[in-house]
Amino acid sequence: MSRGQLMDRFTMWFLVIVGACVLCGLFTRVACVMAAGFLVMTYLAHPAFPWYPQPPNTEGNPVFINKNVIEALALLALACYPTGRWLGLDAIVLRPFCKYKGETAA
């Protein structure tokens, strides 16, 4: 197996595992940051600068910001909020390890 094929296989499995973690709510924050990092790397590989030629199969006419930047920002916003602890597998996995401190009356 060549180095390129190995990298293709690694990328495919990375996308499957990180995407499944985000969808199922398992290790949500880590998965969102890793997915956002991947999207930033894909943006840096083909930046949407007006003076660069567009890669083939480009959707729309991006100038400086393309869909990868928007998706990375959305994933970073998800990483900032504890959405996985409300609903998802994080809520089930972390419940025995973290004590919930409910609101107390003042």
Contacts in CASP RR format, 6 or more apart in sequence:
PFRMAT RR
TARGET T0000
AUTHOR 0000-0000-0000
METHOD contacts of the structure
MODEL  1
MSRGQLMDRFTMWFLVIVGACVLCGLFTRVACVMAAGFLVMTYLAHPAFP
WYPQPPNTEGNPVFINKNVIEALALLALACYPTGRWLGLDAIVLRPFCKY
KGETAA
1 9 0 8 1.000
14 34 0 8 1.000
14 38 0 8 1.000
15 38 0 8 1.000
18 31 0 8 1.000
18 34 0 8 1.000
18 35 0 8 1.000
18 38 0 8 1.000
19 31 0 8 1.000
19 35 0 8 1.000
20 26 0 8 1.000
21 27 0 8 1.000
21 28 0 8 1.000
21 30 0 8 1.000
21 31 0 8 1.000
22 28 0 8 1.000
22 31 0 8 1.000
22 32 0 8 1.000
22 35 0 8 1.000
22 75 0 8 1.000
22 78 0 8 1.000
24 88 0 8 1.000
24 89 0 8 1.000
25 31 0 8 1.000
25 83 0 8 1.000
25 84 0 8 1.000
25 87 0 8 1.000
25 88 0 8 1.000
25 89 0 8 1.000
25 90 0 8 1.000
26 88 0 8 1.000
26 89 0 8 1.000
26 90 0 8 1.000
26 93 0 8 1.000
27 90 0 8 1.000
28 78 0 8 1.000
28 79 0 8 1.000
28 83 0 8 1.000
28 84 0 8 1.000
28 88 0 8 1.000
28 90 0 8 1.000
29 79 0 8 1.000
32 75 0 8 1.000
32 76 0 8 1.000
32 78 0 8 1.000
32 79 0 8 1.000
33 75 0 8 1.000
33 76 0 8 1.000
33 79 0 8 1.000
35 72 0 8 1.000
35 75 0 8 1.000
36 71 0 8 1.000
36 72 0 8 1.000
36 73 0 8 1.000
36 75 0 8 1.000
36 76 0 8 1.000
36 79 0 8 1.000
37 72 0 8 1.000
39 68 0 8 1.000
39 69 0 8 1.000
39 71 0 8 1.000
39 72 0 8 1.000
39 75 0 8 1.000
40 68 0 8 1.000
40 72 0 8 1.000
42 68 0 8 1.000
43 66 0 8 1.000
43 68 0 8 1.000
43 69 0 8 1.000
43 72 0 8 1.000
46 52 0 8 1.000
46 55 0 8 1.000
48 62 0 8 1.000
48 63 0 8 1.000
48 64 0 8 1.000
48 65 0 8 1.000
48 66 0 8 1.000
48 69 0 8 1.000
49 64 0 8 1.000
50 63 0 8 1.000
50 64 0 8 1.000
54 61 0 8 1.000
54 62 0 8 1.000
58 66 0 8 1.000
59 67 0 8 1.000
84 90 0 8 1.000
84 91 0 8 1.000
85 91 0 8 1.000
85 94 0 8 1.000
END
